[in-house]
Amino acid sequence: MADPHELSNAEALTLLARLIKELNTDQSLQSVFDLICHEVALAFQCVAIAGAYDEECHVIRMVRSSGADLALVAQLIPPPSHPAPPQPQCHQHMLGQVECIGLWHDGIPVGALVLLNPARQHQQLFTSIADLTSQAVVHAIRLSNARSRSEDLEVINTLGRALAETLDLERMYRLLYEVAIKLLPDVAGAIFSLFDAQSQQIRCVFAILEGEEIDPCEFPVFTLAPPGKGLQSDTIHKRQPMIVGSFEELNQRSIQVVEVGTDEGSVTESILYVPMIAREQVIGVLQVQSFSPGSFSMAHAASLGMAANIAAVAIENARLVKTLQESNQAIFAAYNSTLEGWSRALDLRDQETQGHSQRVTEMTVRMAHAVGMSEEEITYARWGALLHDIGKMGVPDAILLKPGPLSEEEWSIMRMHPVYAYQLLMPISFLHPALDIPYCHHERWDGSGYPRGLRGPQIPLAARLFAVIDIWDALRSDRPYRAAWPVERVCAHIHALAGNHLDPEAVRIFFQVIEGG
């Protein structure tokens, strides 16, 4: 006679088939646990509790149950430090009889499944459900992470576009804080500090707590501490994010402690420090704080770090532009070397085009002489050639340095770089005549170019000349994904573009110049 407390094999197989069908879809972790808890509770006539671990932070990521008080039953989920084995284990608890099985995937514990006071039994079914749940948990977490990364990239791309539209440093700080709130959980406040490598000083420039800005002057100016003597200084030394998960850890690890002011009873539990890097130099530290322990992970640090570096480039650009705007005619002779420095910085950012700006600038000057430009016009053409890709400073590294082909959305951002160049250089009055090349060198003779779709003589002469030079140098240079083209092939290609992409007269003059040495 069958044991009434034992689930029949037919019941077990029916339940497994139903779970396999239900779990064979993309679901959130919460949906997976709600389904499992509901079905298990019905089958075993008990309270079912499911918990998942956060692999990176070594904490319980989520707990769900089949209707019981979570605060009461969550304690039945073993901590990640002492995970349950992948076989059912029984023990008595003050709440009653507990059966627990660990959820494991590739030898790593991902959570646990618990039955409280089960009225029916079937160990093989319980083990099979645990295996199914483990796979579903891993899939749900990976799906969540993929969606989160996609959403983070969209937020970061939006930041890049917003930063390209302003040179106001205060607005840049606020934009970065707004992005931090979107990228990270439980953000209570933030401090942005800029680092002066010459004076070795770290100075707060922006602080905010729960939406209320705080005067940066209220914060002390720190001198860069030796390694191991302060988390903010260590972030600069190591050029890597630093995470503090609790108030106790903060007290143990940091001598230099800078916090935004808190209300009585509110304690900073988690801090994420992210270096702000522009042109390979740490220019500051972005510090985000939370009142909740364990709020931040390395995944959060990676996303915020990408945003911080985009902002760092924009901040550096804004500071540089401000310096240039305040300069007077007495230092006019220094502009050439400054622009060359910009050009080298641009080439350094994109390693595969290193030296490109210098080569195309030299050829631009030669062609400008060939068409009879005045010395003043040649100077501006030279500056325009040096800065032809300065708008790429507004393009995120994730797009500019992407090793594979760009998506249509990424191309739409990349095609904005001539507009970014215009927005960056237009406020600098002495560079107005040099805008033709940075703004128009991607226009095409037949009107199919960007950003404005100019056609024929509507395209400035300097930009028409430069378009030929730019193609020549790009095809004659090695790239990671191809070798440089032979001269004959490049010449044939440029001749083929004459009359559609390129000005035929500019092509003729170009070959006249290179053939004349």
Backbone torsions as a table, in degrees:
resi	resn	phi	psi	omega
1	MET	NA	134.0	-176.3
2	ALA	-67.6	142.7	176.8
3	ASP	-72.2	121.0	-178.6
4	PRO	-65.0	-17.7	179.6
5	HIS	-88.6	-6.8	-177.8
6	GLU	-102.6	125.3	174.9
7	LEU	-63.9	138.1	177.9
8	SER	-73.6	157.5	178.0
9	ASN	-61.9	-34.4	178.7
10	ALA	-63.9	-44.0	177.9
11	GLU	-62.8	-41.3	-179.4
12	ALA	-62.9	-45.5	-179.3
13	LEU	-65.0	-39.2	178.6
14	THR	-62.5	-44.6	179.7
15	LEU	-64.3	-44.3	179.7
16	LEU	-61.1	-43.0	179.6
17	ALA	-61.3	-41.4	-179.9
18	ARG	-65.7	-42.2	-179.8
19	LEU	-66.5	-41.9	178.7
20	ILE	-59.0	-43.4	179.5
21	LYS	-64.9	-44.9	-177.2
22	GLU	-68.1	-36.2	-176.3
23	LEU	-84.8	-6.4	-179.5
24	ASN	-84.2	35.7	176.7
25	THR	-138.4	161.9	177.5
26	ASP	-74.1	115.9	-179.1
27	GLN	-133.8	156.0	174.7
28	SER	-74.2	162.6	178.4
29	LEU	-60.3	-40.3	179.4
30	GLN	-62.9	-42.2	179.6
31	SER	-63.9	-40.5	178.0
32	VAL	-60.1	-48.6	-177.6
33	PHE	-67.1	-39.0	178.9
34	ASP	-62.3	-41.8	178.4
35	LEU	-64.0	-49.7	-178.2
36	ILE	-60.9	-47.0	-178.5
37	CYS	-62.0	-41.3	-179.7
38	HIS	-63.6	-50.3	-176.6
39	GLU	-67.8	-41.5	-179.2
40	VAL	-67.0	-40.8	179.7
41	ALA	-61.7	-40.6	178.6
42	LEU	-67.5	-44.5	-175.3
43	ALA	-68.4	-44.4	-175.3
44	PHE	-96.5	0.0	179.0
45	GLN	51.5	61.8	-175.6
46	CYS	-153.4	-178.6	167.6
47	VAL	-90.7	127.3	179.4
48	ALA	-108.5	136.5	179.6
49	ILE	-129.6	133.1	178.1
50	ALA	-126.3	138.2	179.0
51	GLY	-136.4	145.6	178.2
52	ALA	-120.5	149.5	-179.6
53	TYR	-99.9	150.1	168.6
54	ASP	-92.5	108.1	-173.2
55	GLU	-60.2	-37.2	-175.4
56	GLU	-76.4	-44.1	-174.9
57	CYS	-92.1	-7.5	178.7
58	HIS	57.3	46.3	175.3
59	VAL	-133.3	166.5	175.8
60	ILE	-75.8	119.9	-173.2
61	ARG	-80.2	-39.9	-176.7
62	MET	-157.7	142.8	173.3
63	VAL	-130.6	134.1	174.9
64	ARG	-132.1	154.1	177.6
65	SER	-141.3	171.0	-177.1
66	SER	-89.9	43.2	174.2
67	GLY	113.7	-14.0	179.9
68	ALA	-75.3	164.6	178.3
69	ASP	-66.3	114.2	-176.8
70	LEU	-59.5	-39.5	-179.2
71	ALA	-59.9	-27.9	-177.8
72	LEU	-85.4	-43.2	-172.3
73	VAL	-93.9	-13.0	-178.8
74	ALA	-59.6	-28.1	-179.7
75	GLN	-64.1	-16.3	-179.2
76	LEU	-78.0	-14.8	177.1
77	ILE	-79.4	119.9	179.8
78	PRO	-62.0	146.1	178.9
79	PRO	-70.2	157.8	179.7
80	PRO	-59.0	-27.4	-179.9
81	SER	-70.1	-22.5	178.3
82	HIS	-135.0	68.3	-175.3
83	PRO	-68.3	152.3	176.1
84	ALA	-72.3	148.2	177.5
85	PRO	-70.5	165.5	-178.0
86	PRO	-79.8	18.5	173.7
87	GLN	-121.7	147.6	-179.0
88	PRO	-59.6	136.3	177.1
89	GLN	-126.8	135.8	-179.4
90	CYS	-112.7	142.1	172.9
91	HIS	-159.0	162.0	177.7
92	GLN	-91.9	141.8	179.1
93	HIS	-133.7	162.1	179.0
94	MET	-58.2	-23.9	178.6
95	LEU	-84.9	-12.7	179.7
96	GLY	134.2	-160.6	-179.9
97	GLN	-76.3	131.9	-177.6
98	VAL	-120.6	129.7	169.9
99	GLU	-116.0	125.1	-174.2
100	CYS	-129.8	140.4	174.9
101	ILE	-136.6	136.9	179.5
102	GLY	-77.0	144.7	173.6
103	LEU	-97.0	115.3	-175.5
104	TRP	-123.9	147.5	177.0
105	HIS	-142.4	120.7	-178.6
106	ASP	51.7	41.9	176.5
107	GLY	78.2	8.6	-178.8
108	ILE	-118.1	131.0	177.9
109	PRO	-72.0	129.3	179.9
110	VAL	-115.2	-5.9	179.1
111	GLY	164.2	-160.6	-179.8
112	ALA	-153.2	153.9	176.8
113	LEU	-124.6	129.6	-173.0
114	VAL	-126.5	136.9	171.2
115	LEU	-109.9	127.8	178.0
116	LEU	-109.6	118.3	179.5
117	ASN	56.2	55.5	179.0
118	PRO	-69.2	134.0	177.8
119	ALA	-88.8	-18.8	-179.4
120	ARG	-126.9	159.3	-172.8
121	GLN	-131.3	150.7	168.2
122	HIS	-177.6	89.3	-172.2
123	GLN	-61.6	-39.5	-179.2
124	GLN	-64.1	-39.9	177.4
125	LEU	-64.6	-43.4	179.8
126	PHE	-59.2	-43.0	179.2
127	THR	-66.0	-41.5	179.7
128	SER	-65.1	-40.8	177.8
129	ILE	-63.4	-38.8	178.3
130	ALA	-62.5	-41.1	178.0
131	ASP	-62.5	-45.9	178.1
132	LEU	-60.7	-43.8	-178.1
133	THR	-64.0	-40.5	179.1
134	SER	-57.5	-47.6	-179.9
135	GLN	-63.5	-41.2	-179.0
136	ALA	-67.3	-37.1	178.7
137	VAL	-63.2	-48.5	-179.8
138	VAL	-61.1	-44.0	179.3
139	HIS	-62.9	-42.7	-178.9
140	ALA	-64.8	-40.4	179.5
141	ILE	-66.9	-42.7	178.7
142	ARG	-64.1	-40.4	178.3
143	LEU	-63.3	-43.8	178.9
144	SER	-62.3	-42.6	179.9
145	ASN	-64.8	-40.0	179.6
146	ALA	-64.6	-44.4	178.5
147	ARG	-64.4	-39.3	-179.9
148	SER	-63.9	-42.6	178.8
149	ARG	-63.0	-41.5	178.9
150	SER	-62.3	-44.4	178.9
151	GLU	-65.5	-39.6	179.1
152	ASP	-62.1	-42.5	-179.9
153	LEU	-62.8	-38.3	178.3
154	GLU	-64.7	-42.6	177.8
155	VAL	-61.4	-43.4	-177.8
156	ILE	-68.7	-40.2	177.1
157	ASN	-62.9	-38.7	176.9
158	THR	-62.9	-39.8	176.8
159	LEU	-60.3	-45.4	180.0
160	GLY	-58.0	-42.1	179.1
161	ARG	-66.9	-40.1	-179.7
162	ALA	-66.9	-40.0	179.8
163	LEU	-66.5	-31.4	-179.8
164	ALA	-68.3	-15.7	-176.3
165	GLU	-96.3	1.7	-177.3
166	THR	-142.3	152.4	170.9
167	LEU	-118.1	10.0	-179.4
168	ASP	-82.3	112.6	-176.7
169	LEU	-61.8	-40.8	-180.0
170	GLU	-61.4	-40.8	178.0
171	ARG	-65.8	-38.2	177.8
172	MET	-60.4	-42.6	179.4
173	TYR	-62.6	-43.1	-179.2
174	ARG	-65.5	-40.8	178.5
175	LEU	-60.9	-41.8	-179.7
176	LEU	-66.7	-38.3	177.8
177	TYR	-64.8	-41.9	179.0
178	GLU	-61.2	-36.5	177.6
179	VAL	-69.6	-38.9	178.3
180	ALA	-58.8	-39.7	178.8
181	ILE	-62.9	-36.9	-179.3
182	LYS	-75.2	-32.6	-175.3
183	LEU	-85.4	-27.3	-172.1
184	LEU	-118.8	152.6	177.2
185	PRO	-87.5	150.7	168.5
186	ASP	55.2	40.3	178.7
187	VAL	-75.3	122.4	178.4
188	ALA	-96.9	-34.6	-177.9
189	GLY	-167.8	175.4	-178.6
190	ALA	-153.4	152.7	175.0
191	ILE	-132.0	127.8	173.8
192	PHE	-107.9	125.3	178.7
193	SER	-123.7	138.6	176.2
194	LEU	-101.2	142.9	-177.8
195	PHE	-109.6	126.9	176.6
196	ASP	-100.2	109.4	-175.7
197	ALA	-64.8	-30.6	-177.8
198	GLN	-71.3	-47.8	-179.2
199	SER	-88.0	-11.4	-177.6
200	GLN	62.9	26.8	-178.9
201	GLN	-103.2	145.6	176.9
202	ILE	-114.7	116.6	-172.6
203	ARG	-123.3	129.3	177.0
204	CYS	-68.7	132.8	178.2
205	VAL	-118.2	-14.3	-179.0
206	PHE	-158.7	134.8	177.9
207	ALA	-144.8	144.9	-178.1
208	ILE	-151.6	141.8	176.7
209	LEU	-133.7	119.1	178.0
210	GLU	47.9	45.4	175.1
211	GLY	87.3	-9.1	-179.1
212	GLU	-102.9	120.4	179.4
213	GLU	-73.1	147.6	-178.7
214	ILE	-120.5	140.7	-179.8
215	ASP	-60.8	121.1	-180.0
216	PRO	-58.9	-24.4	-179.5
217	CYS	-65.6	-16.4	178.5
218	GLU	-73.9	-9.9	-177.6
219	PHE	-102.5	142.7	-179.8
220	PRO	-69.2	155.1	172.3
221	VAL	-91.6	122.6	-178.8
222	PHE	-97.5	147.5	166.2
223	THR	-93.2	138.7	-178.7
224	LEU	-52.1	120.5	-178.0
225	ALA	-84.0	157.9	175.4
226	PRO	-62.3	159.0	178.4
227	PRO	-54.1	137.5	178.9
228	GLY	86.3	0.9	-176.5
229	LYS	-110.6	10.7	178.3
230	GLY	173.0	134.9	-176.1
231	LEU	-66.9	-38.5	179.0
232	GLN	-63.6	-44.7	178.1
233	SER	-66.5	-39.2	178.5
234	ASP	-63.0	-33.9	177.4
235	THR	-61.3	-38.1	178.7
236	ILE	-72.6	-45.7	-179.7
237	HIS	-60.2	-48.1	-173.7
238	LYS	-85.0	-16.2	-178.2
239	ARG	57.3	32.4	-178.8
240	GLN	-135.7	155.3	177.0
241	PRO	-64.5	152.1	175.0
242	MET	-127.5	136.2	-178.3
243	ILE	-122.6	131.6	172.4
244	VAL	-114.3	125.6	-173.7
245	GLY	-97.2	-11.1	-178.0
246	SER	-156.3	163.1	178.6
247	PHE	-62.0	-40.1	-179.7
248	GLU	-63.2	-42.5	179.0
249	GLU	-64.4	-38.2	178.5
250	LEU	-59.6	-45.9	-179.7
251	ASN	-65.3	-32.8	-178.7
252	GLN	-74.8	-33.9	-168.0
253	ARG	-99.0	-18.8	-167.6
254	SER	-125.3	131.8	169.4
255	ILE	-91.8	-46.6	174.3
256	GLN	-81.2	106.1	178.5
257	VAL	-118.2	119.2	176.1
258	VAL	-120.9	120.3	179.1
259	GLU	-127.6	148.8	169.7
260	VAL	-71.3	148.3	-178.0
261	GLY	-60.1	138.8	-177.4
262	THR	-121.3	153.4	175.0
263	ASP	-70.2	159.1	178.6
264	GLU	-58.7	131.4	-180.0
265	GLY	94.8	-16.3	178.1
266	SER	-95.0	126.7	-177.5
267	VAL	-123.5	132.7	175.6
268	THR	-69.6	118.6	-178.3
269	GLU	-104.0	-36.6	-176.9
270	SER	-126.3	139.2	175.8
271	ILE	-136.3	136.8	173.9
272	LEU	-118.2	120.4	176.1
273	TYR	-103.8	129.1	179.6
274	VAL	-128.5	128.3	176.8
275	PRO	-71.7	145.7	175.0
276	MET	-105.3	112.0	-171.5
277	ILE	-116.0	127.6	175.8
278	ALA	-135.0	129.6	-179.4
279	ARG	52.3	44.9	175.7
280	GLU	68.5	8.0	179.0
281	GLN	-115.5	138.3	173.8
282	VAL	-76.7	116.4	-179.2
283	ILE	-103.0	-6.0	-179.5
284	GLY	177.1	-176.9	179.5
285	VAL	-133.8	130.9	173.6
286	LEU	-100.8	121.7	-176.8
287	GLN	-118.2	121.1	-179.4
288	VAL	-116.7	136.4	-174.2
289	GLN	-122.5	152.7	178.2
290	SER	-138.6	149.3	175.7
291	PHE	-84.8	-3.5	-178.3
292	SER	-104.7	138.0	177.9
293	PRO	-71.3	149.1	175.3
294	GLY	63.2	29.9	-174.5
295	SER	-73.6	-29.5	-168.5
296	PHE	-115.7	143.8	179.6
297	SER	-123.0	173.5	177.2
298	MET	-67.5	-27.0	174.6
299	ALA	-64.7	-41.6	175.2
300	HIS	-62.2	-41.7	-178.9
301	ALA	-62.4	-39.4	-179.6
302	ALA	-64.6	-44.9	-179.6
303	SER	-66.1	-47.0	-179.3
304	LEU	-66.8	-34.5	178.5
305	GLY	-63.0	-39.0	177.1
306	MET	-62.8	-44.5	178.5
307	ALA	-64.2	-41.3	-178.6
308	ALA	-63.2	-38.5	-179.3
309	ASN	-71.1	-37.0	174.5
310	ILE	-62.2	-44.3	178.4
311	ALA	-64.9	-37.1	-179.5
312	ALA	-60.9	-42.8	177.6
313	VAL	-62.9	-43.3	179.5
314	ALA	-64.2	-41.3	178.9
315	ILE	-63.4	-45.4	177.8
316	GLU	-61.5	-42.0	177.4
317	ASN	-60.0	-46.5	-178.2
318	ALA	-62.8	-41.9	179.3
319	ARG	-66.3	-38.6	178.8
320	LEU	-66.3	-44.7	178.5
321	VAL	-60.5	-43.0	179.1
322	LYS	-60.0	-42.1	178.5
323	THR	-62.8	-42.6	-179.7
324	LEU	-65.5	-39.0	-179.5
325	GLN	-65.9	-30.8	-178.5
326	GLU	-85.5	-9.8	179.8
327	SER	-70.2	153.5	178.5
328	ASN	-115.1	179.0	-173.0
329	GLN	-63.4	-22.0	-177.3
330	ALA	-63.4	-24.9	-179.9
331	ILE	-107.6	19.8	-178.1
332	PHE	-57.3	-36.3	-177.8
333	ALA	-64.6	-21.9	-178.9
334	ALA	-80.6	-10.6	-176.2
335	TYR	-63.3	-37.2	-179.1
336	ASN	-57.6	-48.9	-179.1
337	SER	-66.9	-33.4	178.1
338	THR	-64.1	-46.4	-179.2
339	LEU	-66.2	-34.9	175.9
340	GLU	-64.6	-36.6	176.4
341	GLY	-63.4	-42.6	175.4
342	TRP	-57.7	-45.8	-177.0
343	SER	-60.9	-44.6	178.6
344	ARG	-64.0	-38.0	178.7
345	ALA	-62.8	-39.8	178.0
346	LEU	-64.3	-43.1	179.2
347	ASP	-64.9	-37.3	179.4
348	LEU	-66.2	-34.8	-179.6
349	ARG	-64.5	-39.4	179.0
350	ASP	-110.7	91.2	-170.6
351	GLN	-56.2	-31.4	-173.9
352	GLU	-72.9	-12.4	178.5
353	THR	-111.6	19.0	-176.4
354	GLN	-59.6	132.0	-179.0
355	GLY	86.5	-9.7	-177.4
356	HIS	-60.8	-47.0	-175.2
357	SER	-61.9	-40.6	-179.6
358	GLN	-65.6	-41.3	-178.3
359	ARG	-66.5	-46.2	-177.6
360	VAL	-69.8	-28.0	177.9
361	THR	-67.0	-44.3	179.0
362	GLU	-60.7	-43.0	179.7
363	MET	-68.7	-34.0	178.2
364	THR	-61.8	-42.8	178.9
365	VAL	-62.5	-41.7	179.2
366	ARG	-62.8	-43.7	-179.8
367	MET	-69.9	-34.8	178.1
368	ALA	-62.1	-41.1	175.5
369	HIS	-63.0	-40.7	-175.8
370	ALA	-64.0	-32.3	-179.3
371	VAL	-92.5	3.2	174.2
372	GLY	83.2	26.4	176.2
373	MET	-66.4	151.8	175.8
374	SER	-72.9	166.1	179.8
375	GLU	-61.0	-37.7	178.5
376	GLU	-65.4	-43.2	178.7
377	GLU	-64.2	-37.4	178.9
378	ILE	-65.8	-39.2	177.5
379	THR	-59.2	-46.5	-178.8
380	TYR	-69.5	-35.1	176.1
381	ALA	-64.7	-38.5	178.3
382	ARG	-63.9	-46.4	179.0
383	TRP	-62.5	-41.3	179.0
384	GLY	-62.2	-38.7	178.2
385	ALA	-66.3	-42.4	178.1
386	LEU	-59.0	-37.5	-174.1
387	LEU	-102.5	17.9	-171.3
388	HIS	-60.6	-29.5	-178.7
389	ASP	-111.7	21.3	-178.5
390	ILE	-62.9	-24.8	178.0
391	GLY	-64.0	-18.5	178.8
392	LYS	-69.7	-10.7	172.9
393	MET	-62.6	-24.8	178.8
394	GLY	-87.9	-1.4	179.3
395	VAL	-95.2	125.7	-178.6
396	PRO	-58.1	145.9	176.7
397	ASP	-54.7	-35.1	-177.8
398	ALA	-59.2	-27.1	178.9
399	ILE	-96.0	-49.4	-175.1
400	LEU	-61.2	-38.9	-175.0
401	LEU	-101.9	11.6	-178.5
402	LYS	-62.7	127.0	-176.6
403	PRO	-72.9	-24.9	-177.9
404	GLY	-101.0	-174.6	179.4
405	PRO	-66.6	149.9	-180.0
406	LEU	-84.5	148.7	172.9
407	SER	-75.8	169.9	179.6
408	GLU	-61.9	-40.1	178.5
409	GLU	-64.1	-41.5	178.9
410	GLU	-65.9	-37.8	176.9
411	TRP	-63.5	-37.5	-179.9
412	SER	-62.9	-35.0	176.7
413	ILE	-72.5	-43.3	-180.0
414	MET	-60.8	-38.5	-178.5
415	ARG	-71.0	-6.4	176.7
416	MET	-82.2	-8.3	-171.2
417	HIS	-64.3	-30.4	172.8
418	PRO	-64.8	-34.0	176.9
419	VAL	-68.1	-41.8	177.2
420	TYR	-59.7	-40.5	179.2
421	ALA	-60.7	-44.4	178.7
422	TYR	-60.8	-45.9	-178.5
423	GLN	-65.7	-32.9	-179.2
424	LEU	-76.1	-41.1	-173.2
425	LEU	-90.9	-24.5	-176.0
426	MET	-57.8	-39.6	179.6
427	PRO	-67.2	-11.4	-178.7
428	ILE	-95.7	102.2	-169.4
429	SER	-58.7	-39.4	-175.6
430	PHE	-71.0	-13.4	179.2
431	LEU	-96.9	-0.8	179.8
432	HIS	-52.3	-46.8	-178.6
433	PRO	-69.9	-11.6	-179.7
434	ALA	-93.8	3.7	-174.7
435	LEU	-74.7	-19.9	-173.1
436	ASP	-54.0	-46.6	-176.7
437	ILE	-73.9	-51.8	179.5
438	PRO	-58.2	-34.0	-174.2
439	TYR	-88.0	-29.2	-168.2
440	CYS	-121.9	4.4	-172.4
441	HIS	-74.3	-6.9	174.8
442	HIS	-103.4	7.3	171.1
443	GLU	-73.3	154.4	-177.8
444	ARG	-121.7	150.7	-176.5
445	TRP	-56.1	-35.2	-178.1
446	ASP	-89.7	4.8	177.0
447	GLY	88.3	5.2	-176.8
448	SER	-91.8	7.2	-177.3
449	GLY	-87.6	-167.8	-178.8
450	TYR	-141.2	158.8	12.4
451	PRO	-91.9	-12.9	-171.2
452	ARG	-110.1	-4.6	-179.5
453	GLY	68.2	35.2	178.2
454	LEU	-65.9	154.0	-175.0
455	ARG	-131.5	139.8	172.2
456	GLY	52.3	-131.8	-177.0
457	PRO	-65.8	-9.9	174.3
458	GLN	-62.7	-26.7	179.5
459	ILE	-77.8	128.9	179.7
460	PRO	-56.2	146.0	-176.6
461	LEU	-56.2	-46.0	-178.2
462	ALA	-58.3	-39.2	179.9
463	ALA	-69.5	-36.3	178.7
464	ARG	-65.4	-42.0	177.7
465	LEU	-64.8	-44.7	-175.7
466	PHE	-65.5	-34.0	-179.0
467	ALA	-57.4	-39.3	178.5
468	VAL	-66.7	-45.6	-178.2
469	ILE	-62.1	-42.0	-176.9
470	ASP	-62.0	-43.8	179.1
471	ILE	-66.1	-44.0	179.5
472	TRP	-56.5	-51.5	-176.1
473	ASP	-66.5	-38.3	-179.6
474	ALA	-62.7	-43.9	-176.7
475	LEU	-77.6	-24.2	179.6
476	ARG	-87.1	1.8	-177.8
477	SER	-111.6	145.4	175.5
478	ASP	-68.8	145.5	174.0
479	ARG	-129.3	158.3	179.0
480	PRO	-58.2	-29.1	-175.0
481	TYR	-99.2	-2.5	176.7
482	ARG	-164.5	157.6	174.9
483	ALA	-84.9	162.1	177.0
484	ALA	-61.4	143.3	177.8
485	TRP	-74.3	150.7	172.3
486	PRO	-65.3	155.2	-178.3
487	VAL	-56.4	-44.2	-176.6
488	GLU	-60.9	-40.8	-178.7
489	ARG	-68.1	-40.4	179.5
490	VAL	-65.2	-43.0	179.2
491	CYS	-59.6	-44.9	179.9
492	ALA	-63.0	-39.7	-179.2
493	HIS	-64.8	-44.7	-179.0
494	ILE	-66.4	-40.9	176.4
495	HIS	-60.0	-37.0	-179.6
496	ALA	-67.9	-26.1	-179.3
497	LEU	-84.6	-15.2	-179.3
498	ALA	-62.0	130.1	178.9
499	GLY	94.7	-17.4	173.8
500	ASN	-116.5	-70.1	177.6
501	HIS	-80.7	-35.9	-171.7
502	LEU	-115.8	149.9	175.3
503	ASP	-67.1	120.5	-178.1
504	PRO	-56.9	-37.5	-179.5
505	GLU	-68.9	-37.7	177.3
506	ALA	-64.2	-37.8	177.5
507	VAL	-64.6	-43.6	179.9
508	ARG	-60.7	-45.7	-178.8
509	ILE	-65.6	-38.2	-179.8
510	PHE	-59.2	-49.4	-178.4
511	PHE	-69.0	-30.4	175.5
512	GLN	-63.1	-40.9	-179.1
513	VAL	-69.0	-47.4	-175.9
514	ILE	-71.7	-29.8	177.9
515	GLU	-74.5	-26.0	179.0
516	GLY	-83.8	-2.8	179.2
517	GLY	76.7	NA	NA
